[in-house]
Amino acid sequence: MEKQLRKKLENKEILLMTHIVLGYPSLDVNREVIEQMVSNGVDCIEMQIPFSEPMADGPVILKANQEALAGGTKVDDCFTFAAEIIQQHDIPFLFMTYYNIIFKYGEEAFFKRAADIGMKGFIIPDLPPEMGESFLALADKYKIAPVLIFTPTSTDTRMEELASHGRGFIYCAARRGVTGSKSEFGDDFKEYLGRCRAATNLPLAVGFGIRSKEDIDVLKGKADMAVIGSRTIQLVESEGAEAVGPFIARLR
């Protein structure tokens, strides 16, 4: 995946990654939203397998998780849908979820099925590398990138440790807390991104509160990829899936 992203960066100042919650509001709408995203220039998509206690997610994504589960979305549904989507679109796709999902499914079975359908990476916010030795070994075995997360409270030493286990790219949370709220990009943020860059040679993706072209413009020259999550979910709720494409197009 890292090679794919670096190839895209040869022609773009910054890449875009988007986030959807599978099954919210339905898999049919997910399909339409992904089509809108890809056709308007999104470079990478993380597909969240819904979980009952998504600890890193704010109210928008939390609600989407709860409603997807209430609607009956199962892990098998997510795999079947992902297999279809990966065949249709030539960009990297990742699964984002929480470790309990993988543990209950069976670690190796989860990795094997993901590899078989062409999944490029996993983002698992509640699994630190100290507790994920077998997870990291399976990631290497099945050539699926374990994407690790830096936060503003990460020390330089901790960033280097995380980076030593990460592959694909590093996800840099723009601020403390959960997803959704708007982030501020002052001097503290610039210093933080400088520390992120010093800790790793992997591409840097910045998420949490990225909502507009202005936010993305601030990241140019400092990060390699901007992550849009809650904002597109809100658009689907308020204006429908057809609003996502024009919104993505305006971010460039």
C-alpha positions in Angstrom: 0.0 0.0 0.0 2.8 2.4 0.8 4.1 2.2 -2.8 0.6 2.9 -4.2 0.2 6.0 -2.0 3.7 7.3 -2.9 3.0 6.8 -6.6 -0.2 8.9 -6.2 1.8 11.6 -4.4 3.9 12.1 -7.4 1.0 13.9 -9.0 -0.8 15.4 -6.0 0.1 17.8 -3.2 -1.9 15.8 -0.7 -4.1 12.6 -0.9 -7.6 12.2 0.5 -8.8 9.2 2.6 -12.4 8.9 3.5 -14.2 6.8 6.2 -17.5 5.0 6.0 -19.4 2.8 8.5 -20.5 -0.3 6.8 -24.2 -0.8 7.0 -25.0 2.8 7.8 -27.5 3.8 6.6 -27.4 0.6 4.5 -24.9 -1.3 2.3 -26.7 0.0 -0.8 -26.1 3.6 0.3 -22.5 2.7 1.2 -22.1 1.4 -2.4 -23.4 4.7 -3.8 -21.3 6.8 -1.5 -18.1 4.9 -2.4 -18.8 5.4 -6.1 -19.2 9.1 -5.5 -16.0 9.2 -3.5 -13.9 7.3 -6.0 -15.2 9.1 -9.0 -14.4 12.5 -7.4 -10.8 11.7 -6.6 -10.6 9.9 -3.2 -7.3 8.0 -3.0 -8.0 5.6 -0.1 -11.0 4.5 1.9 -11.3 3.0 5.3 -14.4 0.9 5.8 -15.4 0.5 9.4 -16.8 -2.8 10.6 -19.4 -1.6 13.2 -18.8 -2.3 16.8 -20.9 -1.7 19.9 -18.3 0.3 21.8 -16.2 2.3 19.3 -14.0 4.1 21.9 -12.1 6.4 19.5 -15.2 7.6 17.7 -17.3 10.7 18.4 -21.1 11.0 18.4 -21.6 11.0 14.6 -19.7 7.8 14.0 -20.9 6.3 17.3 -24.5 6.7 16.1 -23.6 5.3 12.7 -22.1 2.2 14.4 -25.1 1.7 16.7 -27.6 2.0 13.8 -25.6 -0.3 11.5 -25.7 -2.9 14.3 -29.4 -2.4 15.0 -30.0 -2.8 11.3 -28.4 -6.3 11.4 -25.0 -5.7 9.8 -22.7 -8.6 10.5 -19.0 -9.1 10.0 -19.7 -11.6 7.2 -21.8 -8.9 5.5 -18.8 -6.5 5.7 -16.5 -9.0 4.1 -18.9 -9.8 1.3 -19.5 -6.1 0.6 -15.7 -5.3 0.7 -14.9 -8.1 -1.7 -17.3 -6.6 -4.2 -16.1 -3.0 -3.8 -12.4 -3.9 -4.0 -13.0 -5.6 -7.3 -14.8 -2.5 -8.7 -12.4 0.3 -7.6 -8.6 0.5 -8.1 -7.6 2.3 -4.9 -6.4 0.9 -1.5 -9.2 -0.1 0.9 -8.6 -0.7 4.6 -10.7 -2.2 7.4 -11.1 0.0 10.5 -12.6 -1.7 13.6 -11.8 -2.7 17.2 -9.9 -5.7 18.3 -12.8 -7.6 19.8 -14.2 -8.1 16.4 -11.1 -9.7 15.1 -10.6 -11.8 18.3 -14.1 -13.2 18.1 -13.8 -14.0 14.4 -10.4 -15.6 14.9 -7.2 -13.6 14.1 -5.8 -15.8 11.4 -9.2 -16.4 9.8 -9.8 -12.7 9.7 -6.4 -11.9 8.1 -6.7 -14.8 5.6 -10.2 -13.7 4.4 -9.1 -10.0 4.2 -6.0 -11.0 2.2 -8.1 -13.2 -0.1 -10.3 -10.2 -1.1 -7.5 -7.8 -1.5 -7.7 -5.7 1.6 -4.6 -3.5 2.0 -4.6 -2.5 5.7 -6.1 -2.6 9.1 -6.6 0.3 11.5 -7.3 -1.0 15.0 -7.3 1.9 17.5 -7.5 -0.2 20.7 -4.7 -2.6 20.0 -1.2 -1.2 21.0 1.7 -3.2 19.6 2.7 -4.5 23.0 -0.6 -6.4 23.1 -0.6 -7.3 19.4 2.4 -9.6 18.8 0.4 -12.2 17.0 -1.6 -9.6 15.1 1.6 -8.0 13.8 3.0 -11.4 12.9 -0.1 -12.2 10.9 0.0 -8.7 9.3 3.5 -9.6 8.0 2.4 -13.1 6.9 -0.6 -11.9 4.9 1.0 -8.7 3.6 -1.7 -6.4 5.2 -0.4 -3.1 6.6 -1.0 -2.5 10.3 -1.6 1.2 10.4 -0.6 2.6 13.8 -1.7 5.9 15.4 0.2 8.9 16.7 -1.5 11.4 19.0 -0.4 14.8 20.3 0.3 13.2 23.7 2.7 10.6 22.1 6.3 11.2 23.2 9.1 11.1 20.6 10.2 7.8 22.0 6.7 6.3 21.7 6.3 7.6 18.2 9.5 5.9 17.1 8.3 2.6 18.8 5.0 2.8 17.0 6.6 3.6 13.7 8.8 0.6 14.0 5.7 -1.7 13.9 3.6 0.3 11.4 3.3 -0.2 7.7 1.5 1.6 4.9 1.2 4.9 6.6 0.9 6.5 10.0 -2.4 7.9 11.2 -1.8 11.1 13.0 -4.8 12.1 15.2 -5.0 15.9 14.9 -6.0 16.4 18.6 -6.8 14.6 21.8 -10.2 13.0 22.2 -12.5 11.4 19.7 -13.4 11.9 16.1 -15.8 14.6 14.8 -15.1 17.9 16.5 -13.3 20.5 14.5 -9.5 20.6 15.0 -7.4 23.7 15.4 -4.2 24.1 13.5 -2.0 26.5 15.4 1.7 26.4 16.4 1.2 23.4 18.7 -0.2 21.4 15.9 2.6 22.4 13.6 5.1 21.3 16.2 3.3 18.0 16.7 3.3 17.3 12.9 7.0 18.1 12.9 7.6 15.5 15.6 5.5 13.0 13.6 7.6 13.5 10.5 10.8 13.2 12.4 9.7 9.8 13.9 9.0 7.9 10.7 9.7 7.7 6.9 6.1 6.4 6.4 3.5 8.7 4.8 1.5 10.7 7.3 -2.3 10.8 7.3 -4.0 13.4 9.5 -7.5 12.8 10.7 -10.0 13.9 13.5 -12.0 17.0 12.7 -10.9 17.6 9.0 -14.0 19.2 7.5 -13.1 21.6 4.7 -10.8 22.6 1.9 -9.3 25.2 4.2 -8.3 22.4 6.7 -6.7 20.4 3.9 -4.8 23.4 2.6 -3.2 23.8 6.0 -2.0 20.3 5.8 -0.3 20.6 2.4 3.5 20.4 2.8 3.1 19.0 6.3 1.2 15.7 5.8 0.7 13.3 2.9 -3.0 12.5 3.3 -6.0 14.1 4.9 -8.7 12.0 6.4 -12.4 12.9 6.1 -14.8 11.0 8.3 -17.7 12.5 10.2 -18.4 15.2 7.7 -19.4 12.9 4.9 -21.6 10.8 7.2 -23.4 14.1 8.2 -23.8 14.9 4.5 -25.4 11.6 3.7 -27.8 12.1 6.7 -28.8 15.6 5.7 -28.6 15.7 1.9 -28.3 12.1 0.7 -25.5 10.1 -0.9 -25.5 12.3 -4.0 -24.1 15.3 -2.0 -20.9 13.4 -1.2 -19.4 13.7 -4.7 -19.6 17.5 -5.1 -18.3 17.9 -1.5 -15.2 15.7 -2.3 -14.6 17.6 -5.6 -14.6 20.9 -3.7 -11.8 19.7 -1.4 -9.2 19.7 -4.2 
